[in-house]
Amino acid sequence: MVKLWLGKPQKEYLNEAEGGYDMIYKYGSRTLSFHYLEEDEQIHLISIY
């Protein structure tokens, strides 16, 4: 659903180090990071920097 709301992320990858799937969006000096346990699952963690 995040892609429908925010469009294509700047980074999208399988995060083998933490075990999951990450999508990163950047807006100016801010970053939104979405972490999923598995691709196409519900959001597990959101970080805002």
C-alpha positions in Angstrom: 0.0 0.0 0.0 2.9 2.4 0.7 3.8 2.4 -3.0 0.3 3.4 -3.9 0.4 6.4 -1.5 4.1 7.5 -1.9 5.1 6.2 -5.4 8.3 4.4 -6.2 10.9 4.4 -3.4 14.4 5.8 -3.9 15.8 2.5 -2.5 14.1 -0.9 -2.2 16.0 -4.1 -1.2 16.1 -7.4 0.7 17.8 -6.7 4.0 19.6 -9.9 4.7 21.4 -8.4 7.7 18.2 -7.7 9.7 16.0 -10.3 8.0 13.4 -8.5 6.0 12.6 -6.1 3.2 13.2 -2.4 3.2 11.9 0.6 1.3 13.4 4.1 1.6 11.8 7.4 0.6 13.7 10.7 0.8 12.1 14.1 0.9 14.6 16.9 1.1 16.7 16.3 4.2 14.1 13.8 5.6 14.0 10.0 5.2 11.1 7.6 5.7 12.2 4.0 6.1 9.6 1.1 5.9 10.8 -2.3 7.1 8.8 -5.5 6.4 9.4 -9.0 7.6 8.6 -10.2 4.1 7.9 -8.5 0.8 4.2 -7.6 0.3 3.4 -8.1 4.0 2.2 -5.6 6.6 4.6 -2.9 7.7 6.7 -4.1 10.7 8.6 -0.9 11.5 8.7 2.7 10.3 11.6 5.1 10.9 11.6 8.8 10.3 15.0 10.6 10.1 
